[in-house]
Amino acid sequence: MSLLLPITTFVLIVLGAFCLFMSIENDRVIRATRRKPIPILPAAPTVSFSKRTDP
């Protein structure tokens, strides 16, 4: 019974590391197969609610 906490902790750390590795690998594959990169801030017209125009 005294080994239950250390074993559970170790299993959860290994599982978390595996999930992190798989998500990084999946992201790398998706980025490699994507033809056109998606910008972080897409070029969209700005909307001004104060009736001013942007320079």
PDB file of N, H, CA, C and O in Angstrom:
ATOM      1  N   MET A   1       0.824  -1.193   0.000  1.00  0.00           N
ATOM      2  CA  MET A   1       0.000   0.000   0.000  1.00  0.00           C
ATOM      3  C   MET A   1       0.870   1.259   0.000  1.00  0.00           C
ATOM      4  O   MET A   1       0.467   2.291  -0.536  1.00  0.00           O
ATOM      5  N   SER A   2       2.069   1.177   0.602  1.00  0.00           N
ATOM      6  H   SER A   2       2.396   0.339   1.038  1.00  0.00           H
ATOM      7  CA  SER A   2       2.926   2.362   0.673  1.00  0.00           C
ATOM      8  C   SER A   2       3.556   2.690  -0.680  1.00  0.00           C
ATOM      9  O   SER A   2       4.073   3.791  -0.869  1.00  0.00           O
ATOM     10  N   LEU A   3       3.518   1.758  -1.609  1.00  0.00           N
ATOM     11  H   LEU A   3       3.098   0.863  -1.455  1.00  0.00           H
ATOM     12  CA  LEU A   3       4.070   2.010  -2.941  1.00  0.00           C
ATOM     13  C   LEU A   3       3.032   2.552  -3.920  1.00  0.00           C
ATOM     14  O   LEU A   3       3.365   2.874  -5.060  1.00  0.00           O
ATOM     15  N   LEU A   4       1.797   2.652  -3.488  1.00  0.00           N
ATOM     16  H   LEU A   4       1.527   2.390  -2.562  1.00  0.00           H
ATOM     17  CA  LEU A   4       0.735   3.071  -4.394  1.00  0.00           C
ATOM     18  C   LEU A   4       0.931   4.505  -4.895  1.00  0.00           C
ATOM     19  O   LEU A   4       0.782   4.759  -6.090  1.00  0.00           O
ATOM     20  N   LEU A   5       1.254   5.424  -4.024  1.00  0.00           N
ATOM     21  H   LEU A   5       1.375   5.218  -3.053  1.00  0.00           H
ATOM     22  CA  LEU A   5       1.442   6.816  -4.428  1.00  0.00           C
ATOM     23  C   LEU A   5       2.645   6.994  -5.356  1.00  0.00           C
ATOM     24  O   LEU A   5       2.503   7.649  -6.389  1.00  0.00           O
ATOM     25  N   PRO A   6       3.815   6.448  -5.044  1.00  0.00           N
ATOM     26  CA  PRO A   6       4.950   6.615  -5.970  1.00  0.00           C
ATOM     27  C   PRO A   6       4.718   5.967  -7.336  1.00  0.00           C
ATOM     28  O   PRO A   6       5.100   6.532  -8.361  1.00  0.00           O
ATOM     29  N   ILE A   7       4.107   4.812  -7.356  1.00  0.00           N
ATOM     30  H   ILE A   7       3.796   4.353  -6.523  1.00  0.00           H
ATOM     31  CA  ILE A   7       3.841   4.135  -8.633  1.00  0.00           C
ATOM     32  C   ILE A   7       2.828   4.925  -9.447  1.00  0.00           C
ATOM     33  O   ILE A   7       3.008   5.103 -10.651  1.00  0.00           O
ATOM     34  N   THR A   8       1.770   5.397  -8.808  1.00  0.00           N
ATOM     35  H   THR A   8       1.624   5.252  -7.829  1.00  0.00           H
ATOM     36  CA  THR A   8       0.765   6.202  -9.502  1.00  0.00           C
ATOM     37  C   THR A   8       1.373   7.490 -10.027  1.00  0.00           C
ATOM     38  O   THR A   8       1.080   7.896 -11.151  1.00  0.00           O
ATOM     39  N   THR A   9       2.211   8.136  -9.237  1.00  0.00           N
ATOM     40  H   THR A   9       2.449   7.807  -8.324  1.00  0.00           H
ATOM     41  CA  THR A   9       2.870   9.363  -9.666  1.00  0.00           C
ATOM     42  C   THR A   9       3.753   9.105 -10.876  1.00  0.00           C
ATOM     43  O   THR A   9       3.723   9.871 -11.839  1.00  0.00           O
ATOM     44  N   PHE A  10       4.530   8.048 -10.838  1.00  0.00           N
ATOM     45  H   PHE A  10       4.555   7.425 -10.056  1.00  0.00           H
ATOM     46  CA  PHE A  10       5.410   7.715 -11.950  1.00  0.00           C
ATOM     47  C   PHE A  10       4.613   7.427 -13.221  1.00  0.00           C
ATOM     48  O   PHE A  10       4.978   7.897 -14.299  1.00  0.00           O
ATOM     49  N   VAL A  11       3.542   6.669 -13.107  1.00  0.00           N
ATOM     50  H   VAL A  11       3.245   6.287 -12.232  1.00  0.00           H
ATOM     51  CA  VAL A  11       2.708   6.340 -14.267  1.00  0.00           C
ATOM     52  C   VAL A  11       2.093   7.608 -14.862  1.00  0.00           C
ATOM     53  O   VAL A  11       2.054   7.759 -16.083  1.00  0.00           O
ATOM     54  N   LEU A  12       1.617   8.512 -14.017  1.00  0.00           N
ATOM     55  H   LEU A  12       1.649   8.389 -13.026  1.00  0.00           H
ATOM     56  CA  LEU A  12       1.017   9.748 -14.526  1.00  0.00           C
ATOM     57  C   LEU A  12       2.048  10.654 -15.198  1.00  0.00           C
ATOM     58  O   LEU A  12       1.739  11.305 -16.196  1.00  0.00           O
ATOM     59  N   ILE A  13       3.263  10.700 -14.666  1.00  0.00           N
ATOM     60  H   ILE A  13       3.514  10.171 -13.856  1.00  0.00           H
ATOM     61  CA  ILE A  13       4.316  11.505 -15.290  1.00  0.00           C
ATOM     62  C   ILE A  13       4.692  10.923 -16.651  1.00  0.00           C
ATOM     63  O   ILE A  13       4.869  11.671 -17.612  1.00  0.00           O
ATOM     64  N   VAL A  14       4.815   9.620 -16.743  1.00  0.00           N
ATOM     65  H   VAL A  14       4.671   9.012 -15.962  1.00  0.00           H
ATOM     66  CA  VAL A  14       5.138   8.976 -18.020  1.00  0.00           C
ATOM     67  C   VAL A  14       4.013   9.193 -19.023  1.00  0.00           C
ATOM     68  O   VAL A  14       4.273   9.477 -20.192  1.00  0.00           O
ATOM     69  N   LEU A  15       2.783   9.065 -18.584  1.00  0.00           N
ATOM     70  H   LEU A  15       2.572   8.834 -17.634  1.00  0.00           H
ATOM     71  CA  LEU A  15       1.639   9.284 -19.469  1.00  0.00           C
ATOM     72  C   LEU A  15       1.589  10.735 -19.950  1.00  0.00           C
ATOM     73  O   LEU A  15       1.310  10.981 -21.124  1.00  0.00           O
ATOM     74  N   GLY A  16       1.851  11.688 -19.076  1.00  0.00           N
ATOM     75  H   GLY A  16       2.078  11.488 -18.122  1.00  0.00           H
ATOM     76  CA  GLY A  16       1.872  13.089 -19.464  1.00  0.00           C
ATOM     77  C   GLY A  16       2.984  13.391 -20.449  1.00  0.00           C
ATOM     78  O   GLY A  16       2.780  14.152 -21.395  1.00  0.00           O
ATOM     79  N   ALA A  17       4.158  12.810 -20.246  1.00  0.00           N
ATOM     80  H   ALA A  17       4.324  12.192 -19.478  1.00  0.00           H
ATOM     81  CA  ALA A  17       5.266  13.004 -21.174  1.00  0.00           C
ATOM     82  C   ALA A  17       4.938  12.418 -22.538  1.00  0.00           C
ATOM     83  O   ALA A  17       5.260  13.013 -23.567  1.00  0.00           O
ATOM     84  N   PHE A  18       4.308  11.268 -22.549  1.00  0.00           N
ATOM     85  H   PHE A  18       4.048  10.785 -21.713  1.00  0.00           H
ATOM     86  CA  PHE A  18       3.914  10.649 -23.817  1.00  0.00           C
ATOM     87  C   PHE A  18       2.898  11.507 -24.555  1.00  0.00           C
ATOM     88  O   PHE A  18       3.018  11.697 -25.765  1.00  0.00           O
ATOM     89  N   CYS A  19       1.900  12.028 -23.848  1.00  0.00           N
ATOM     90  H   CYS A  19       1.803  11.874 -22.865  1.00  0.00           H
ATOM     91  CA  CYS A  19       0.886  12.879 -24.476  1.00  0.00           C
ATOM     92  C   CYS A  19       1.508  14.170 -25.007  1.00  0.00           C
ATOM     93  O   CYS A  19       1.148  14.631 -26.091  1.00  0.00           O
ATOM     94  N   LEU A  20       2.422  14.746 -24.265  1.00  0.00           N
ATOM     95  H   LEU A  20       2.714  14.372 -23.385  1.00  0.00           H
ATOM     96  CA  LEU A  20       3.106  15.953 -24.711  1.00  0.00           C
ATOM     97  C   LEU A  20       3.922  15.676 -25.967  1.00  0.00           C
ATOM     98  O   LEU A  20       3.886  16.460 -26.916  1.00  0.00           O
ATOM     99  N   PHE A  21       4.654  14.570 -25.978  1.00  0.00           N
ATOM    100  H   PHE A  21       4.683  13.933 -25.208  1.00  0.00           H
ATOM    101  CA  PHE A  21       5.433  14.203 -27.153  1.00  0.00           C
ATOM    102  C   PHE A  21       4.536  13.988 -28.359  1.00  0.00           C
ATOM    103  O   PHE A  21       4.857  14.450 -29.454  1.00  0.00           O
ATOM    104  N   MET A  22       3.424  13.300 -28.182  1.00  0.00           N
ATOM    105  H   MET A  22       3.163  12.924 -27.293  1.00  0.00           H
ATOM    106  CA  MET A  22       2.528  13.030 -29.306  1.00  0.00           C
ATOM    107  C   MET A  22       1.907  14.315 -29.849  1.00  0.00           C
ATOM    108  O   MET A  22       1.743  14.451 -31.062  1.00  0.00           O
ATOM    109  N   SER A  23       1.563  15.252 -28.982  1.00  0.00           N
ATOM    110  H   SER A  23       1.696  15.142 -27.997  1.00  0.00           H
ATOM    111  CA  SER A  23       0.974  16.504 -29.463  1.00  0.00           C
ATOM    112  C   SER A  23       2.009  17.340 -30.211  1.00  0.00           C
ATOM    113  O   SER A  23       1.673  17.978 -31.209  1.00  0.00           O
ATOM    114  N   ILE A  24       3.250  17.349 -29.754  1.00  0.00           N
ATOM    115  H   ILE A  24       3.523  16.831 -28.943  1.00  0.00           H
ATOM    116  CA  ILE A  24       4.304  18.077 -30.469  1.00  0.00           C
ATOM    117  C   ILE A  24       4.559  17.429 -31.829  1.00  0.00           C
ATOM    118  O   ILE A  24       4.704  18.129 -32.831  1.00  0.00           O
ATOM    119  N   GLU A  25       4.612  16.117 -31.868  1.00  0.00           N
ATOM    120  H   GLU A  25       4.494  15.548 -31.054  1.00  0.00           H
ATOM    121  CA  GLU A  25       4.844  15.412 -33.128  1.00  0.00           C
ATOM    122  C   GLU A  25       3.685  15.624 -34.098  1.00  0.00           C
ATOM    123  O   GLU A  25       3.907  15.809 -35.295  1.00  0.00           O
ATOM    124  N   ASN A  26       2.465  15.599 -33.598  1.00  0.00           N
ATOM    125  H   ASN A  26       2.285  15.449 -32.626  1.00  0.00           H
ATOM    126  CA  ASN A  26       1.302  15.827 -34.444  1.00  0.00           C
ATOM    127  C   ASN A  26       1.315  17.250 -35.004  1.00  0.00           C
ATOM    128  O   ASN A  26       0.993  17.454 -36.175  1.00  0.00           O
ATOM    129  N   ASP A  27       1.677  18.218 -34.195  1.00  0.00           N
ATOM    130  H   ASP A  27       1.938  18.053 -33.244  1.00  0.00           H
ATOM    131  CA  ASP A  27       1.763  19.597 -34.661  1.00  0.00           C
ATOM    132  C   ASP A  27       2.833  19.730 -35.739  1.00  0.00           C
ATOM    133  O   ASP A  27       2.636  20.448 -36.719  1.00  0.00           O
ATOM    134  N   ARG A  28       3.959  19.050 -35.569  1.00  0.00           N
ATOM    135  H   ARG A  28       4.119  18.467 -34.772  1.00  0.00           H
ATOM    136  CA  ARG A  28       5.035  19.109 -36.557  1.00  0.00           C
ATOM    137  C   ARG A  28       4.587  18.518 -37.888  1.00  0.00           C
ATOM    138  O   ARG A  28       4.892  19.069 -38.946  1.00  0.00           O
ATOM    139  N   VAL A  29       3.869  17.406 -37.843  1.00  0.00           N
ATOM    140  H   VAL A  29       3.621  16.959 -36.984  1.00  0.00           H
ATOM    141  CA  VAL A  29       3.380  16.772 -39.067  1.00  0.00           C
ATOM    142  C   VAL A  29       2.362  17.663 -39.762  1.00  0.00           C
ATOM    143  O   VAL A  29       2.393  17.802 -40.985  1.00  0.00           O
ATOM    144  N   ILE A  30       1.468  18.263 -39.004  1.00  0.00           N
ATOM    145  H   ILE A  30       1.442  18.150 -38.010  1.00  0.00           H
ATOM    146  CA  ILE A  30       0.453  19.141 -39.595  1.00  0.00           C
ATOM    147  C   ILE A  30       1.115  20.345 -40.242  1.00  0.00           C
ATOM    148  O   ILE A  30       0.738  20.731 -41.348  1.00  0.00           O
ATOM    149  N   ARG A  31       2.097  20.950 -39.574  1.00  0.00           N
ATOM    150  H   ARG A  31       2.403  20.637 -38.675  1.00  0.00           H
ATOM    151  CA  ARG A  31       2.784  22.107 -40.150  1.00  0.00           C
ATOM    152  C   ARG A  31       3.582  21.726 -41.386  1.00  0.00           C
ATOM    153  O   ARG A  31       3.697  22.533 -42.309  1.00  0.00           O
ATOM    154  N   ALA A  32       4.135  20.525 -41.432  1.00  0.00           N
ATOM    155  H   ALA A  32       4.042  19.869 -40.682  1.00  0.00           H
ATOM    156  CA  ALA A  32       4.924  20.094 -42.584  1.00  0.00           C
ATOM    157  C   ALA A  32       4.042  19.813 -43.790  1.00  0.00           C
ATOM    158  O   ALA A  32       4.469  20.010 -44.927  1.00  0.00           O
ATOM    159  N   THR A  33       2.817  19.356 -43.556  1.00  0.00           N
ATOM    160  H   THR A  33       2.470  19.196 -42.632  1.00  0.00           H
ATOM    161  CA  THR A  33       1.945  19.013 -44.679  1.00  0.00           C
ATOM    162  C   THR A  33       1.075  20.178 -45.128  1.00  0.00           C
ATOM    163  O   THR A  33       0.439  20.103 -46.180  1.00  0.00           O
ATOM    164  N   ARG A  34       1.038  21.241 -44.357  1.00  0.00           N
ATOM    165  H   ARG A  34       1.554  21.302 -43.503  1.00  0.00           H
ATOM    166  CA  ARG A  34       0.226  22.392 -44.731  1.00  0.00           C
ATOM    167  C   ARG A  34       0.924  23.142 -45.858  1.00  0.00           C
ATOM    168  O   ARG A  34       2.127  23.395 -45.785  1.00  0.00           O
ATOM    169  N   ARG A  35       0.185  23.494 -46.890  1.00  0.00           N
ATOM    170  H   ARG A  35      -0.792  23.289 -46.949  1.00  0.00           H
ATOM    171  CA  ARG A  35       0.779  24.191 -48.032  1.00  0.00           C
ATOM    172  C   ARG A  35       1.001  25.663 -47.743  1.00  0.00           C
ATOM    173  O   ARG A  35       2.102  26.176 -47.941  1.00  0.00           O
ATOM    174  N   LYS A  36      -0.024  26.341 -47.282  1.00  0.00           N
ATOM    175  H   LYS A  36      -0.919  25.924 -47.121  1.00  0.00           H
ATOM    176  CA  LYS A  36       0.057  27.769 -47.027  1.00  0.00           C
ATOM    177  C   LYS A  36       0.033  28.000 -45.521  1.00  0.00           C
ATOM    178  O   LYS A  36      -0.914  27.591 -44.850  1.00  0.00           O
ATOM    179  N   PRO A  37       1.053  28.645 -44.986  1.00  0.00           N
ATOM    180  CA  PRO A  37       1.039  28.877 -43.537  1.00  0.00           C
ATOM    181  C   PRO A  37      -0.065  29.858 -43.141  1.00  0.00           C
ATOM    182  O   PRO A  37      -0.346  30.822 -43.852  1.00  0.00           O
ATOM    183  N   ILE A  38      -0.671  29.593 -42.009  1.00  0.00           N
ATOM    184  H   ILE A  38      -0.443  28.810 -41.430  1.00  0.00           H
ATOM    185  CA  ILE A  38      -1.714  30.461 -41.490  1.00  0.00           C
ATOM    186  C   ILE A  38      -1.058  31.516 -40.612  1.00  0.00           C
ATOM    187  O   ILE A  38      -0.400  31.174 -39.629  1.00  0.00           O
ATOM    188  N   PRO A  39      -1.225  32.799 -40.948  1.00  0.00           N
ATOM    189  CA  PRO A  39      -0.594  33.832 -40.120  1.00  0.00           C
ATOM    190  C   PRO A  39      -1.249  33.931 -38.753  1.00  0.00           C
ATOM    191  O   PRO A  39      -2.422  33.598 -38.581  1.00  0.00           O
ATOM    192  N   ILE A  40      -0.477  34.392 -37.794  1.00  0.00           N
ATOM    193  H   ILE A  40       0.476  34.662 -37.934  1.00  0.00           H
ATOM    194  CA  ILE A  40      -1.005  34.537 -36.437  1.00  0.00           C
ATOM    195  C   ILE A  40      -2.076  35.631 -36.413  1.00  0.00           C
ATOM    196  O   ILE A  40      -3.152  35.445 -35.846  1.00  0.00           O
ATOM    197  N   LEU A  41      -1.771  36.767 -37.032  1.00  0.00           N
ATOM    198  H   LEU A  41      -0.897  36.918 -37.493  1.00  0.00           H
ATOM    199  CA  LEU A  41      -2.739  37.851 -37.146  1.00  0.00           C
ATOM    200  C   LEU A  41      -3.101  38.019 -38.616  1.00  0.00           C
ATOM    201  O   LEU A  41      -2.331  38.607 -39.374  1.00  0.00           O
ATOM    202  N   PRO A  42      -4.258  37.515 -39.031  1.00  0.00           N
ATOM    203  CA  PRO A  42      -4.616  37.602 -40.444  1.00  0.00           C
ATOM    204  C   PRO A  42      -4.810  39.049 -40.883  1.00  0.00           C
ATOM    205  O   PRO A  42      -5.223  39.907 -40.103  1.00  0.00           O
ATOM    206  N   ALA A  43      -4.502  39.291 -42.140  1.00  0.00           N
ATOM    207  H   ALA A  43      -4.166  38.594 -42.773  1.00  0.00           H
ATOM    208  CA  ALA A  43      -4.650  40.632 -42.698  1.00  0.00           C
ATOM    209  C   ALA A  43      -6.136  40.894 -42.934  1.00  0.00           C
ATOM    210  O   ALA A  43      -6.711  40.448 -43.927  1.00  0.00           O
ATOM    211  N   ALA A  44      -6.728  41.607 -42.027  1.00  0.00           N
ATOM    212  H   ALA A  44      -6.261  41.970 -41.221  1.00  0.00           H
ATOM    213  CA  ALA A  44      -8.148  41.938 -42.116  1.00  0.00           C
ATOM    214  C   ALA A  44      -8.292  43.438 -41.929  1.00  0.00           C
ATOM    215  O   ALA A  44      -7.493  44.064 -41.233  1.00  0.00           O
ATOM    216  N   PRO A  45      -9.300  44.007 -42.544  1.00  0.00           N
ATOM    217  CA  PRO A  45      -9.490  45.452 -42.349  1.00  0.00           C
ATOM    218  C   PRO A  45      -9.809  45.763 -40.895  1.00  0.00           C
ATOM    219  O   PRO A  45     -10.524  45.018 -40.226  1.00  0.00           O
ATOM    220  N   THR A  46      -9.273  46.863 -40.425  1.00  0.00           N
ATOM    221  H   THR A  46      -8.692  47.468 -40.969  1.00  0.00           H
ATOM    222  CA  THR A  46      -9.523  47.245 -39.041  1.00  0.00           C
ATOM    223  C   THR A  46     -10.881  47.929 -38.929  1.00  0.00           C
ATOM    224  O   THR A  46     -11.307  48.636 -39.842  1.00  0.00           O
ATOM    225  N   VAL A  47     -11.532  47.720 -37.841  1.00  0.00           N
ATOM    226  H   VAL A  47     -11.186  47.145 -37.099  1.00  0.00           H
ATOM    227  CA  VAL A  47     -12.848  48.311 -37.589  1.00  0.00           C
ATOM    228  C   VAL A  47     -12.691  49.343 -36.474  1.00  0.00           C
ATOM    229  O   VAL A  47     -12.184  49.042 -35.394  1.00  0.00           O
ATOM    230  N   SER A  48     -13.132  50.552 -36.759  1.00  0.00           N
ATOM    231  H   SER A  48     -13.544  50.796 -37.637  1.00  0.00           H
ATOM    232  CA  SER A  48     -13.040  51.607 -35.770  1.00  0.00           C
ATOM    233  C   SER A  48     -14.446  51.994 -35.352  1.00  0.00           C
ATOM    234  O   SER A  48     -15.274  52.362 -36.186  1.00  0.00           O
ATOM    235  N   PHE A  49     -14.707  51.911 -34.070  1.00  0.00           N
ATOM    236  H   PHE A  49     -14.034  51.613 -33.393  1.00  0.00           H
ATOM    237  CA  PHE A  49     -16.030  52.272 -33.557  1.00  0.00           C
ATOM    238  C   PHE A  49     -16.117  53.714 -33.169  1.00  0.00           C
ATOM    239  O   PHE A  49     -17.187  54.189 -32.789  1.00  0.00           O
ATOM    240  N   SER A  50     -14.993  54.446 -33.256  1.00  0.00           N
ATOM    241  H   SER A  50     -14.123  54.061 -33.565  1.00  0.00           H
ATOM    242  CA  SER A  50     -14.998  55.867 -32.867  1.00  0.00           C
ATOM    243  C   SER A  50     -15.097  56.791 -34.080  1.00  0.00           C
ATOM    244  O   SER A  50     -14.895  57.998 -33.947  1.00  0.00           O
ATOM    245  N   LYS A  51     -15.402  56.247 -35.255  1.00  0.00           N
ATOM    246  H   LYS A  51     -15.566  55.267 -35.362  1.00  0.00           H
ATOM    247  CA  LYS A  51     -15.571  56.999 -36.507  1.00  0.00           C
ATOM    248  C   LYS A  51     -14.272  57.639 -36.975  1.00  0.00           C
ATOM    249  O   LYS A  51     -14.304  58.524 -37.830  1.00  0.00           O
ATOM    250  N   ARG A  52     -13.135  57.218 -36.442  1.00  0.00           N
ATOM    251  H   ARG A  52     -13.108  56.499 -35.747  1.00  0.00           H
ATOM    252  CA  ARG A  52     -11.865  57.715 -36.939  1.00  0.00           C
ATOM    253  C   ARG A  52     -11.339  56.754 -37.988  1.00  0.00           C
ATOM    254  O   ARG A  52     -11.650  55.563 -37.971  1.00  0.00           O
ATOM    255  N   THR A  53     -10.549  57.279 -38.891  1.00  0.00           N
ATOM    256  H   THR A  53     -10.297  58.246 -38.905  1.00  0.00           H
ATOM    257  CA  THR A  53      -9.931  56.407 -39.899  1.00  0.00           C
ATOM    258  C   THR A  53      -8.513  56.137 -39.483  1.00  0.00           C
ATOM    259  O   THR A  53      -7.836  57.002 -38.926  1.00  0.00           O
ATOM    260  N   ASP A  54      -8.073  54.949 -39.752  1.00  0.00           N
ATOM    261  H   ASP A  54      -8.622  54.246 -40.204  1.00  0.00           H
ATOM    262  CA  ASP A  54      -6.697  54.591 -39.435  1.00  0.00           C
ATOM    263  C   ASP A  54      -5.746  55.184 -40.462  1.00  0.00           C
ATOM    264  O   ASP A  54      -6.069  55.215 -41.649  1.00  0.00           O
ATOM    265  N   PRO A  55      -4.586  55.654 -40.035  1.00  0.00           N
ATOM    266  CA  PRO A  55      -3.649  56.257 -41.005  1.00  0.00           C
ATOM    267  C   PRO A  55      -3.049  55.221 -41.919  1.00  0.00           C
ATOM    268  O   PRO A  55      -2.245  55.556 -42.789  1.00  0.00           O
TER     269      PRO A  55
END
